[in-house]
Amino acid sequence: MFRSMKLPLTLLISTAVAASVIVVYIVSLNAQQARVTSMQQEQMSALVQNVAARLEPAQGDRDIDGEVARKELALQLSHRQVTAAFVFDLRKNLITSSVKQNNLASDSFAVTLPAGIQMADGLMYAVANIGKEPYLTGKVVIVSDMNGLLAQSQKTLFFSVIPWLAGTIFLTVIVALLVSRRLLRPLQALIEFTRDIARDKDYSKRFSDKHNHEVARLGTSINSFLDTIEVELIINKEQNDTLVEQQQTMMRLANYDSLTGLPNRQFVVDNLRLELARVRRTKDDLALVFFDLDGFKGINDSLGHETGDLILIEVADRVVNMLREGDLIARLGGDEFIIVPDRDVSDASLKNLADKLVGAFTEPFMLRGLALTVGVSVGIARASDAEYELSQLMSNADLAMYRSKAKGRGTYTLFTIDMVESYKRKMSIANSIDGAIRQDEFLVYYQPKISQQGEIIGLEALIRWQHPEFGLVMPSEFIPIAEQGGKISAITQWMIERVCMELPDLQMLISRKFKVAINLSGHDLRHTGLFDDIYGLFERYQVNPEYFEFEVTESAYLENFAFADKFFKRLSNLGCAISLDDFGTGYSSLSYLTQITIDTLKVDRQFIRELDTSERSRLVTGTIIDLAKRLALTVCAEGIEHPGQWAYLIEHGCDHVQGYLFSKPVPLSKLLTIDQNYLHLLNAPDAAQG
């Protein structure tokens, strides 16, 4: 058929080489498509998991925030490959969606898909549940166009290799025309080489021929073709490595606190769920040590959040260094931390851990030339006391921690069942305060202040609460609750208004000029509108400010000195008197007495109680009275219970006294029936205590 072997040999060689090159191209194309599909699956999986995590409602909330979901889906459409995104609730109702113009996906199909990666009609559906079993709240679906993505990938590869492919085929024809018997062997080697590449998919191999002939040049062209493929593979690998790194970064951001490097709330909660399931099965126990920082808020507010952040980092370092291997510590947020001991949860072991934790904060934090003291309040709870329920376990530890905080800085408390009832009572009181103000459940009691002549010279107004469920609740119980709930200012305003309303009755009872003392707390002084509220009440009820005295403790006055001093000067300018309460028990720095605005020093009852038994108390009391006289201040002593105490105070120049010797705090109706002069009590040293 052919007149010579040259033409069929040329056709044979050209066809074989071209076929091999095309096979290599097809294999490369399939490999790239597989890699693109795999990378897109990983990227979409990471994307939808991240979105689901951010849409997870806060603890205790079962509803997905639609506005947050809408914004989150709009953000996802910025990804080129994403064409649509949907968020459904547990009832498969569409909460919100965001789609591009070229979107082919429908929400009716998307809602039927299970969690994971699904392919349908050239679209990739990435589905993730929102929340964790058994607290699922919905699911999110993100759709990408795989047909478009694969077409673009094919196009890129095609235009990258087609010049080399065309050149290779062309060169093959030229070489085949010039081939001779001695070149058949190298050509066969080249064919085998291309087959090896197709079989092994090792694109790092290169064809080598030391001869300077057409086959060698053909091999060089194939090597160039392989260079292009290898570069594309390297680029794809780098992109895949970047995706893996991004996934790891997202995992770290999702599970670790960015400031301290400690595990975060999500990590420790997930860990605790697994551990609780394990110890429930094995009938073991697990402990939770919850603590927050005493004094941290003051440092944060006064020195700034940057200093607060440095404190938190140092706290994390100190606690990590004192823990045993296997113990887990996490930062829940703010200044709250949690420790999960790895083993022995006996009372002795837990107390030892708590002692070490408290001891880690005995040394001040040295930051920017300042020695900053921060303490810890620690609460400890066991899983068995919470019936192995995570939310109850964390609630129990929180209750124990707040019991420690109530006892004072640097203490720890092991949870006991009775704390639950105490907490329920506390919550009931906290939730009843607003209603108590509206329904006038609060009562004002008055305790007389007595002059040296035995006459009523003033009254201290004290609040009580006639609770419909708990009966008479004392301020020592409900005032701290009101302070924690931010409701103390409303109670103080109610009390001042009630005194304004009852002042005319008090004026009818006491003929001489007198003052009604009202206590203000540190929380009151942080209320910037307090002066305007007081002034407004004086104006509304047309009362003379000179009938009012406001008492404040040393610590409350000095805690925010600049604001407090300005506030009390304004009250003083109105005509109100200012009294420094519990003097000698707080800061007791003599230097500030010349700077603050006060009219009266009030001697704390602990010194009066020990007048008969403690020479030190007598010396301190006498010194306070002498100091007040030298500063031209009035002195008032509280807690007088028998005539001997009163006689001692009169002898040393104390101006005013109050206590059970004269009268307990009583409501206005009973105040009308008490004595108006108590001088006769000095002549009855054996008189019964009031």
Residue, then its C-alpha position, 0 to 999 in steps of 0.5 A: m500500500f505504501r511505497s516506503m516505510k518512511l510514511p507509515l513509520t512517520l504516521l505511526i510514530s506521530t500518531a503514537v506520540a500524539a496519542s500519548v501526549i493527549v492521554v497525558y493531557i486527559v489524565s492531567l485534566n481529570a486529575q486537576q478536576a478531581r483536585v478542584t472538586s476536592m478542594q472546593q468540598e473542603q473549602m465549602s465544608a469549612l465555610v458552612q461550619n464557620v457560618a453555622a458556628r457564628l449563627e449559633p444562638a446564645q445559651g438558653d436561646r432557641d431562636i436564630d437571629g434573622e438579622v445576623a443570619r441575613k448579614e452573614l449570608a450576604l457576606q458569604l456571597s462575596h465568595r466568587q464560587v458561592t451562588a446562593a445561601f439559605v438558613f432554615d429553622l428546625r421546622k424547615n422554614l426559610i429564615t433568610s436567603s441570599v442569592k446571585q442572579n445566576n443562581l439555579a438552586s432552590d430553597s425547596f430542594a436545599v431544605t431536604l438535604p442532610a448535613g454534609i456535602q451533596m452534588a446535584d445538577g452541577l451544583m455543590y450543596a454544603v449543609a451544616n446544622i446550627g447548634k449541637e445535639p440535642y440543642l439544634t436550632g436549624k441549618v444553613v445551606i451554601v451553594s456553589d456552581m461546580n460546572g462553572l468552576l470546573a469549566q474555568s479550571q479546564k479552560t485555564l489548563f487548556f490554554s496553559v498546555i495547548p501551545w506545548l501540545a500543538g508544538t509537540i504534535f507538530l515537532t513529532v511530525i517533523v521528527a518522524l519524517l526525519v527518523s531513521r533506523r538508529l532513531l527508532r530506539p530513542l523514539q520508543a524510549l520516549i513513548e515508554f516515558t510518556r506512558d510511564i507519566a500517564r500511568d504513575k502521574d509523576y510529573s516530576k520525571r524528565f526525559s533524558d537523551k544525550h544525542n542531539h537529534e530530533v527525538a532529543r528535541l521532542g523529549t525537551s518539548i515533552n519536558s517543557f509540557l511536563d514543566t507546565i503541568e508540574v507548575e500547575l500542580i504546585i500552584n494547586k498544592e499551595q492553594n490546598d495548603t493555604l486552605v488547610e492552614q485557613q481551616q486550622t486558623m478557623m478551628r483555633l479561633a473557634n476554640y481558643d481565646s485570642l488574648t490569653g491563648l487559653p481554650n475558650r468557652q466553646f472548647v471547654v463546654d464541648n469537652l465537658r459534655l464528653e467528660l460528663a457522659r464518660v463519668r456518668r457511664t463509669k459512675d465517677d465524678l467530675a469537678l468544676v472550679f469557677f473563678d473570677l477576679d476581685g478588683f479587676k473591673g476597677i483596674n479596667d475602668s481606671l487604667g484602661h482596657e489595655t492594662g486589663d488585658l495585660i492583667l488577664i494574660e498574667v493571670a493565665d500564666r500564673v494559673v497555668n504554672m500552678l496546675r497539674e499536668g492534665d488539668l484544663i483551664a479555660r477563659l469563659g469571657g471577661d474576667e471569668f475562668i474555669i478549671v476542670p481538674d483531671r483526677d482526684v475530686s475529693d474535698a481535700s484535693l479540691k481544697n488544696l487546688a483552691d488554696k493554691l489558686v488563691g495563693a497565686f494571687t497574693e503577689p501584686f501584678m507589676l505592670r508599668g511601674l504599678a503594683l496592682t492587687v487582684g484577688v480571686s473568688v472561687g466556686i467549686a461544684r461536682a457533677s454528681d450534685a448536678e445530676y451530670e447536667l452541664s448547665q446545672l453544673m456550671s450554674n452550681a459553680d457560679l452560685a458557689m463563686y458568688r457565695s465566695k464573693a459575698k464572704g470577701r476577697g480571696t476565698y473559695t466555696l464548695f457548692t452545697i444543695d442549700m445554695v440553690e434555695s438561697y439562690k432562688r430566694k435571691m432571684s425572687i427578691a431581685n425580680s420583685i424590686d421593681g414591683a416593690i417600688r411601684q406598689d410601695e412595699f418598702l417602708v421607712y423606719y426612723q431612729p432618733k439621734i440624741s443630743q447631750q441634753g437628751e433631746i431628739i436632734g435628728l433622725e436616721a432614715l432606714i429602709r425596710w421591705q414588707h415582702p408579700e412572700f418573705g415578710l419583713v426583709m432587712p436591707s442587709e439582704f436586699i440592698p446588695i442584691a439591688e446593687q448587683g442588679g443596678k436597681i439601688s438608685a431607684i430604691t434610694q430615689w424612692m426613699i428620699e421621696r418618701v422622706c420628703m413626703e413625711l417631712p411635714d409629719l416629722q416637723m410636727l413631732i419635733s419642734r426644734k430644727f433637726k435633720v433626717a439622715i439618708n444613707l448613700s452607697g458607692h453605687d449611688l455615687r456612680h449614678t451621674g443624675l443623682f444630684d438632679d434627682i434629689y434637687g427635683l424632689f426638693e423642688r416638687y415637695q417644696v422642702n427645705p434642704e437644711y432638714f436633710e443630711f446624707e451619710v456616706t462611708e469612707s470607702a464609697y467617698l474615696e472610691n471615686f473621689a473627684f465625682a463624689d467630692k463635686f457631688f457633695k459640695r453641690l449638696s452642701n451648697l443647697g444646705c444639706a449636711i454631709s456625714l462620714d459614716d463608719f469612720g475608722t473602719g475604712y481607709s482612715s487616712l487623715s490626709y483626706l479629711t482636709q480635702i473632703t466636704i463633710d459636717t459630721l464624723k460618725v463613730d462606728r458601732q464596733f468601737i462603742r460596743e467595746l468601750d467597756t472591755s477594750e482600752r484600745s477602743r476607748l483610745v480610738t473613740g477619744t481620738i476620733i472625737d478629739l480629731a473631729k473637734r479640732l477640725a470643727l466637725t460634729v461627732c455622732a456615735e451609733g450603737i449606744e445600748h446602755p447608759g454607761q456608754w452614753a455617759y462616757l461619750i458625753e464626758h469626752g465631748c461627743d455631740h450626738v448619739q443613737g442606739y437601742l438605748f433610746s429607740k430601735p428604728v420604728p415607722l413614722s406611726k410609732l415615732l409619734t409615741i416615743d419619748q422626747n427627752y432621754l436625759h433621765l436615762l443617765n441617772a438610771p445606769d441599770a436601765a434595761q437596754g432599749 
